[in-house]
Amino acid sequence: MPDPLAKLPTVILLGVLVVIFAALLKQNKTFRFRLWFLGWAIIFVRFVLQMIWKFLGISMPVYAAIDLTALQVAGIIFMVSVSALAETKWRNLYFVYFGSSVAVYAFSLTHGIESPWAYLAILLFMSVMPTYNLVRHAGATAWNYGMLASAWAVILWSVYKAFDGRPELGFYGFMMWIYGASAFLFYRKYQRLTPGIVATSLGFLAWSALVPVGHIVHYTPIGREMASDLWNLPKFIVAFGMIVTLLEDERIAAVAAGQREQQMSQQMRRFADLISHLYSGAAVSEVCAQVTQVITETTNFRRAVIVLADGPNRYQIAGHAGFDAIQLQKTSGCVDAMTDEMFLGLARPQSRIGTNSYRARSNYDMMRIQPIDADQPWGEDHKVVIPMNSPGRGVVGAIGLDEPRVPADINPAGLVMVELLATDIAGALDNSKLQKQLFRSEKLAGMGQLVTGVAHELNNPLTAILGYSEILGDRAADAATKRDLDVMRREALRMKRIIENLQRFSRQQRTEKKVVEVRPILEDVLKLRSYDLHASNIRLTQDIQPRSMRVFADETLIHQVLMNILNNAMDAVEGQDDKRIGLEARVQGEQVQIRVFDNGPGFSELTRVFDPFYTTKGPGKGTGLGLSICYGIIRDHGGDIVASNLQPQGASITILLPLHVERTQRAPLATDTMA
């Protein structure tokens, strides 16, 4: 019988290795490395037990069962550590399942159970869970089916040997398969030819090969002395290979971290340049193409698109990168079908990835972008959507990201810079809007002062012209003179109306604001124009929300604004064969939204729509003050008015007025309770 102290050098070396693994475990706490530490700890305890089992008074059958079980369980731990089973939520159950099966098999062998049916039951029990997992969850790949086929070949061979009276050969065959599978799984997991990977994979192969070799050599005259050394050498190769693999991983991780830091630095510089460009006054729509190009070059995503709001419930692509013609056409279809409600529906807690980024998928059949749960595996039609939120206007657009280079790297940290960029673009849009409003307000204020003086100076001579033309008309005897005087009086009256419009433009009139309902005002405007709409063969569509739409406003002025906008729409469709005008009114958040749209030619210069004296009508048909007056009235009511063109043709004017809420319907403000 061999001397127990002969195992001492091996035990000391394994103890040193276990201490090294324990030290490295403090730096690398991954589940895989914890399994490696556990596997080597079991092997270390197994060798210690080989030295002291007699001193502990353990019987030979029990010791042999523990020895076989420990070696088999360690192999199972190593195999599972580099397989997909280590990443499932049932991984702890797998260890209990396989460990208990192996222990029952080993105790049956060492306690002289000879019934082949017992071993058949154990082997079938061991095969149920891995077979189910591979078929149901792992996927139908050639690799998975190859592993399953090889495992079943070993199981069937073990059953055959059990009925042949040699059940121990089935146990050793299963052990050989475990260590052989560990070799292939280890290389497949890392897929690189580095010293650590090569040493570990070859060590597992040698460990597997020494199962039959060691069993054969054990029965040769010199085998009993050398078999122990043959068994131990592959173990040390595997152990040192794993340590080298860990060091290689740390080196690769350090290099990757350096590259990521360099990429992040480059990304931050380029994003900073774009943000500086945005806040320097550059048009956001002109910068969007550059933004998407930078995103595709510095992030994990190959495709990027920026969508901006172009009025209520309308969005358009402002910039894109990485799209081919077909992809862009499909994406444009989805964007054209987007509404404010659909955009808000994407921001679900279940879909959240980062602070302000969400998972979604494109349903091209329904032309919709739908939210999905953030933990779903990445699919071909999946996207990351980052809304651009404005404090005063809600969602003003979004950044869409697609086709990640590495789907597993989609995480909050990788989206932080893009989320910040989305916030900056929303801020730039707000700044641009405020600058335009400030410029227009200053322009209107200057024009108003000029108009006030001009109107006052023109009123006096005009009054004289009207008075004398009337007197001369009464004195004129012949018809020709009277006709000429009538023309002069008619043109003087037209000049008087222009002056009145100038006075309205300069806001030289008092307002009487009160709480009014919008719906009756709309109905009155439509009633007044119903005859002209019918006579002009104009088809009017209405979508007026039945719920209350109360605003604090001057009813006469709001009536004037709506009448002016409807008249403009009627003039715009005058030359169309199919004349169509639409009217929508609804409560949108804390605002009342009124929209009038038509299928006319649209605005030729959107930036000048509300400029004073700008008109697209023919001579004598308009002064160019109508929409300027409307703009001033709506802004004076704390609202907003937006003009936009429709595709393929048409124009739209949208009015936004603050929704009036009764004092009893809101929480009291601090100022309400102050004495």
HELIX and SHEET records of a PDB file:
HELIX    1   1 PRO A    4  LYS A    7  5                                   4    
HELIX    2   2 LEU A    8  LEU A   25  1                                  18    
HELIX    3   3 PHE A   31  ILE A   52  1                                  22    
HELIX    4   4 MET A   60  SER A   81  1                                  22    
HELIX    5   5 ALA A   84  GLU A   87  5                                   4    
HELIX    6   6 ARG A   91  THR A  110  1                                  20    
HELIX    7   7 PRO A  116  ASN A  133  1                                  18    
HELIX    8   8 LEU A  134  ALA A  138  3                                   5    
HELIX    9   9 ALA A  142  PHE A  163  1                                  22    
HELIX   10  10 PRO A  167  TYR A  190  1                                  24    
HELIX   11  11 PRO A  195  VAL A  217  1                                  23    
HELIX   12  12 GLY A  223  TYR A  279  1                                  57    
HELIX   13  13 VAL A  284  THR A  298  1                                  15    
HELIX   14  14 ALA A  325  ASP A  336  1                                  12    
HELIX   15  15 ASP A  340  LEU A  346  1                                   7    
HELIX   16  16 PRO A  349  SER A  351  5                                   3    
HELIX   17  17 PRO A  407  ASP A  409  5                                   3    
HELIX   18  18 PRO A  412  ARG A  475  1                                  64    
HELIX   19  19 ALA A  479  PHE A  505  1                                  27    
HELIX   20  20 VAL A  518  ALA A  535  1                                  18    
HELIX   21  21 GLU A  555  ALA A  572  1                                  18    
HELIX   22  22 LEU A  606  ARG A  608  5                                   3    
HELIX   23  23 GLY A  626  ASP A  636  1                                  11    
HELIX   24  24 ARG A  663  GLN A  665  5                                   3    
HELIX   25  25 ALA A  670  THR A  673  1                                   4    
SHEET    1   A 6 TYR A 315  ALA A 321  0                                        
SHEET    2   A 6 PHE A 301  ALA A 309 -1                                        
SHEET    3   A 6 GLY A 394  PRO A 404 -1                                        
SHEET    4   A 6 HIS A 382  SER A 390 -1                                        
SHEET    5   A 6 TYR A 358  ASN A 363 -1                                        
SHEET    6   A 6 ARG A 368  PRO A 371 -1                                        
SHEET    1   B 2 LYS A 514  GLU A 517  0                                        
SHEET    2   B 2 ARG A 550  ALA A 553 -1                                        
SHEET    1   C 5 ILE A 538  ILE A 544  0                                        
SHEET    2   C 5 LYS A 579  GLN A 588  1                                        
SHEET    3   C 5 GLN A 591  ASP A 598 -1                                        
SHEET    4   C 5 ALA A 651  PRO A 658 -1                                        
SHEET    5   C 5 ASP A 640  ASN A 645 -1                                        
END                                                                             
